[in-house]
Amino acid sequence: MKPYITIDGRKIGPSYPPYIIAELSANHNGDLNRAFQILEEAKKAGADAVKLQTYTHETITMDCDSEEFQIHGGLWDGQTLYELYRDAHMPWEWHQPLFDKAKALGITIFSSPFDFSAVDLLEELHAPAYKIASFELIDLPLIKRVAQTGKPMIISTGMANEEEIAEAIKTARDNGCEDLVVLHCVSGYPAPAEQYNLKTITDISQRFDVLSGLSDHTIDNATAVASVALGACLIEKHVTIDRNGGGADDSFSIEPPELAQLCKDAKTAWQAMGKVNYERTEAEKGNVKFRRSLYVVKDIGEGEIFTMENIRSIRPGFGMAPKLLESVIGKKASRFLERGTALQAKFVSKI
């Protein structure tokens, strides 16, 4: 496994702060200016990238109202697949303005292609990376086509079993993909945190020898932040201007203040992970003097015996170590010791 990959000059891996992707998805709600606003808010929040979805209703499904093409239950109840994607898709003519806007803002932008024509469009726009959505993980020809661009790839694993994930990774690698991150994902909208099984992130990395991360569809940041402790080097969250905006994905997306908090908290969690360390840290050094040690708690005359009544283990820490208490009890003082004296070895008679 490579220690890191690079997207648009930013290194991504365990030794670097988590890479945060703001998924714009359908949250433009048919308004290019709203899409621009999400880019602006993502940049202000500290996200590393904004991701689009590149498809049309004609390329992702077909206009058919038979039972198999109808949605029953959930957020999109009562719609056909064609109707859902007709309303949710991002017009292809918006891609160039959005790429230009991202460049002006100084934030990375790329997309999830859903067919070969989408890859062709994104190649024309010089997309720096590609994301394979969970629903497309089983589309091995699409993964092959994306891998052949030589660009970094991110693959989500929602709904996929171990065999399907292995096939997708093998296809990517066999076709030239050297920079790969595989995201643990639960394809529920929203997805309950208790179903996320975040320990899978670590297993993905070990089992498939890849960098791993999280595509998070929960409605807060707790799951995403927790994922950092399990090795997630990349986190993707759907972002909207208004969770009550009524768009296809608004209700399970986070808003700009939450995105800013995620960027902050994920980095803090990564910093807190650190390394295995038993040495005293800089933050602790000033407090060593307040640990316990042996002190004289009653005046002791020269030659007087040390007892549990005249010496004790108390704070601060300028005296002998508390572990020496039993070896001192019963011995004699080598000199007069005033109450409040830190007990030292030289004050204990050798005889």
N, C-alpha and C positions, 0 to 999 in steps of 0.2 A: 504494500500500500504506500502510495506517495504521501509524504508528511503534510502536503498542502496542495491545493490547486490555486490558480489565479484567474480571477475574472476582472477584466478592465483595470488591471494593475493592483487589485486588492487581493492579498493572500488570504485563503480560507482553509482552516485546519485547526486542530486542537491547540496549537501554540499561538493562536491569534483570537482576538475577540470574536464572538459569534457574528456571522454575516446575517443581517436582517433584511428580508425581502418583503416589501409592501405589495401584496397582490391586489392589483386594481380590478381585475376580473370584470364583472358586469356592473360595477358600481359607478360607472359613468352615467348610467341611467339615460342613455341616448343624448347626452349633452357633452360636447367636446370641452367646453369651458369647465365643466365639473371634473372631467378627466385631468385637465391642466391643474385644477385646484388640488386634486389628490397628489399629483406630482410635487407641487409646491409644499404641501403639508408633510409629505414623506421626507422631503429634504430637510425641512425645519425640525422634524422629529428626530433626525439622525439616522434614518434608514440608509442602508448601503445601496439598495436597488429598488426599482419599481418593476413589476412584471405584468405584462399584458397577456391576453389570450387571443390567438390569431386563428379565426375560423369564420365561416359564414354558415347560415342555417342550411344552405344548399350543400355545403361540403361536409357538415358534421352529421346530418341526418337527411330525411326526405319528407316531402309534404304528403303525409299519409295519416288518416285519422282512425285507422284500425286499432283494435284493442292494444296490440303490442306497442303502439306508438303513443299511447295515452299515459298520463301521469296521474296516479291515484294516491292521495295522502301527501303529507309533508308540505313544504313551502310552495311547491308549484302544482298543487292539486288542481285538476280540471283542465290543464293545458296539454297540448300535444308537444312532443319533443320539438317539432318544427316551429311551433308558436313560441316556445320558451327561448330557443336559440335565435329566432328572428328578432325578438325584443332585446336579448341579452348581448348579442354579438357586437364587437367593435368594428365599425366600418373600416375597410382596408385603407381608404384615403385618409384616415386619421393617423395612421401609423407614422408617416413622415413628420407631421407636425409634432406628434408626441415625442419622437426620437429627438427632434430639434429642440423641443422644450427641455427635455432631460439634459441634453448637452449644455444648454444655456444655464441650467440650474446647477450643473455639476453633480448629477446623480446618475448612476448606471441604469440603463433600461434594456430589457430583453423580453422574451415572450415564450409562451407555450404554443408551438404549432400543432395543428390537429390534422394536417394532411400535407402532401408534398408541395402543393401550391403555396401553402403558408410558409414552408421552409424557404421556397424560392423568394418570396417577398422579403422575408427577414434577412436572407443573405444579401439582397440588394441594399438593405438598410444597414448592413454591417453589424448585425446583432452580435454582441460579444460572447453570448452563451445561449443555451437552450434549456427549457424545462419540459420534461415529459409528464403530463398529468396522469393521475392515478388511473383514470378510465382508459387511458391510451397505453398503459404499461404492457398490455397484451398485444399491441399492434407492433409486432417485431419489424415489419417492413418500414414503418415510420421511424422506429429507433435506429434502424440501419441507415436510413437516409440522413437523419440528424447526425449520427456518429461520423458519417463520411465528410461532414463539413470541417471536422477537426477541432471544433469549438468545445469548450467545457460543457458537460451535460449534468443536469440535475434530474433525478427520476423519483417520483412519488410512488408509494407502494400501497395506497389504500385499496382494500378488497383483495389484494394479491396474496397467494400462498407462497411458500418457500420455493417451490419449483418454478412458478411464474417469475418470481424475482430473479432467480438464478438465470433463467432464459434471457430476461431483459438485459441483465448485466453482461452476460456472455455475448449477446448480440452487439451491444455497445462496444465492448472491448475488441471483438473480432473485426469490427469495421472502423477501427482507428481511434476510438475514444480513449484518451489517456488521462483526462481530467474528469473525474466522476464523483458526485455526491449522491447518496441514496437516502431519501427521506422517509422515515416512518410516518404513517398517515392513517387516520381513520376517516373514511369517506362518508361521514354523517354531517348534516347541515342544519343546526350545529351538532357537534359530536360531544357526548358526555365525557367529562374528564376521567371518570372511573372506568371507561372502556379503552383508555389510551395505552395502557400497558407499556409505559415508557422504557422499561428495561429492554424492550426490543431494540431500542436505538443502539445500545452497546452490543447486542447480539448481531445485528446487521453488520456492524463494523468488523467484528471478529469472524463471523461466518463467511462473509463475502469479500473480506479484505478490501473494504472501501471506507472512505470518509462517510459519516452518517450525520443526519440532522432530522428536523421535524417540520412537517407541514401540519399546522395546528388549526383545527376548526372549532375549538372551544370558544366560549364567548368572553373569556377573560385571559389574563396573562400568566396565571399560576402554573399551568401545564407547560407553557413554553419556557418559563424561567427554570422550572425544575428540570427540564430536558438538558439544560447546559451541564448539570452535575453528572449526567449520564453520557456525556460526550458529544452532544449535538453541537456541531460547528456551524450550522446554518439553520435559521428559523424562518419559516414563511407564514405570514398571517394576512388574511383578507382585511383590507382597509377601506373605510368609507368616510364621507364627510358627515353623514347622519345615519345612525343605525335605524332610524324610523323613516328613512327616505322612501321606502316602498319599492325599491329596486329588487331584482332577482336575488342578489347576494347581500343586501344591506343588513338584514336582520342577524346574520352570524358573523359580521365583520366588526373590527374594532375601530374606534374613532381616533382622530389625531392625538389628543392628549394621552390616550392609552398606548398608542404606538410610541410616543416619546418615552413613556414610562417603561415600555418593553425594551427599548433600545438601552435605556439606562440600567435597568435591573438585570438584563441578560449579561451586560458587560461586567456589572458588579459580581454576579454569580460566577462568571468565568474567572475574574480576578481572585475571588475567594477560594476557588478550587485549588489554585497554586500547585504545589508539589508535596510529596511526602516529606515532612520536616519535623524533627524532634529537637531542633536547636531553639534557643531563646530568640524570639523575634524582637525587632527594634521597639515595637509598641510595648513589650513586656519589660524591657531592661530597666526602665525607671521605677518599676514597681517591685523589683526583687527585694529591696530594703524593707518592704512591708510584709514579707513572709514571716513565719514564726521562727523563733530561736530561743535559746535558754537565757533567762534573766533572773537576777537576784530580786526577790520580791519582799524580803525582810533583811535588815542589816545582819551581816554575818561576821563574827569576830574571827581573828586569825586562829587557826587550829580547830575551828568549829566545824562540825559535820554537816555536809549538805543533805537536806531532807526535802520531801515533797512540799513542805510548808515554806521553805525559804528560797527555793528555786522552782521556776515553772517555765513551760513552753508557752510563750506569748508572742504577739507582734510588738515591735518590728523585728528585723532579721539581722541584727548586728552581732549577735552572740553565737555560741556553738550550735550546731545543728540539733534539732529536737531528737533525732535518733540516738544521740549520745546521753540522753537523760538518765537512763538506767545505769550506765557505766559511771556516772558522776555521783549518783546517790550513794551515801555511806562513806565517801571520801572526805578529806578535810580541806578547808580553805587555806591557801598558802599566805594569805594576807587579809586584812580587814576589807570587807566588800560592802559598800553602801547600797541601800535599796535603790533599784533602777539601773544597776550596773549590768552591762552586757557580759555574760559569763564567757571567759576565754580559757583556753587550755592551761595557760600559765598561772591561772588562779586556783588550779586544782592540784593539790599535793600529790606527788608521785607515790608516796607511801600510804 
